[in-house]
Amino acid sequence: VSEAPDGSIMGYIMGKAEGNVQKEMWHGHVTAVTVGTQYRRLGLASQLMKGLEDISERKNTFFVDLFVRVSNEVAVGMYKRLGYHIYRTVLGYYSGHPDEDAYDMRKPMSRDKGKKSIKTDRSVIEPHELEHT
């Protein structure tokens, strides 16, 4: 959580470490990152992401991943600037009217020496095909 001097919340990030070490799928996952409208364009999201990445490094993960709406060009651009790569597209990941696809974006951590976590054929999958290991 990032607080303003008056105590109001400027932004927050939620994440976790999950996956399978043997399959080199042990990773940090960004569940949510949000910055209040009046605090955007100040680098706050980048700071929050860096904090989660630092924790992921300490947890010895292979990569950090996140899902982002394909239509959210501002966020996709920010994640790319932070070193994330589009790994694949997940069809209909976000439900709504209509459903919306997501990019599964990943950033390799230092444990991933060969950067295997970002090597992909840019596949397109259904949500039920996501690994839960």
N, C-alpha and C positions, 0 to 999 in steps of 0.2 A: 504494500500500500504506500502511496506517495501522498503526503498531506501538504496543504498550503499553510502559510504562517498562521492563518486564522483557524486552523484545525479542520477545514473542509477537505474532503477527499478529492485529489486531483486525478488519480488513476490507480489501477490495481492490476495485478497479474495473478492468475491461478495456474498451477501446473503440478506435475507429478512425475515420478520415475516409474517406468513400467517396462514389461517385455521379458524376453528370454536371453540370458547371457550366452548360452551355448549356440544359439542361432544368430548371434551378433545383432539381436533386436532389442537389447537393453538400451532404453533411451529416455530422454526427458520429453515430456509432452506439454505443450501450451494448451491448457483448457480454455482460458479466456484472458484477454488483455484489453483493457478499456481505459481511455483517457477522456475526461470531461471536455466538452466542446471548447470552453474558454481556455483550456490548457493545451490544446493541440498545437502542433508546429513548433514545440519548444524542445523536442528531443526526449520527452518523457517516456514515450513508448519504447524508444531505443534503450533507455536506461533500465526500464523494467525488464526488457528482453535480456539485456546483458546480465542482470542479476540472476535470472532463471538459468541462463547458459552457464554462469559461474557455478551455480549449485549443481547443474548437470555434470560439469567437469569433475567436481568433487565427488560426485556419485559414480564416477568412472563410466559414464554412458558412451555409447558409440555415436549417437546423434541426438538432435532435438528436432521434433516434428510439430506441425500444427496444420489445421485445416482452415482454409479461408475461401470465402465465396469467390467464384471465378469473376463475377461482376465487380468485385471490390478492388478496382484498379489501384487506388491509392494505397491500400494495405499491401497488395501484391508487390507494388513497387518498393514500399518501405522494407518488406521482408527480403526482397532481392538485394537491396542496398546493404542489409545486415548480413548477407552471405547465405541466404536460403535459396534453394533450388526447387523448381517444380519437379517433384518425383513422379506424380501421376495425377490423373483426374478421377474423382469419385462421383459417378452419376447420381443425381437426386439426393445428395448427402443432406442438404437442408430442406426440410419439409415446408411447404407453404403453397401458395396459389400463384404461380406454379412452383413446383419443386425446383431447387437450384443445385447445380453442380458445385463441387469444391475442388480446389487444388490441395493435394497432400504435399506440403513443402517441408524440406529437410535441410538441416545444416549439420555437417559432420563435426564431431568433437575430436580432440587430439587422439583418443583411443582408436579411432577409425583411420589407421595409417594409410590404407589404400583407397580411402573415400568410397568404399563399397556402398555405403548408405545412400549415396546420391546417384549411383549409376543405375540407369533405368532405360527402358525403351519408351518412356513416357506413356505407359499403358493407361487404359481406361477401364475402370472396374465398377462393379455395383457395391453398395454399402455392405452387403452380406459377405463380400469377399475379403473384407479387411481382416488382417491378422489380429487375433486377441490372445497373443502369447506373452 
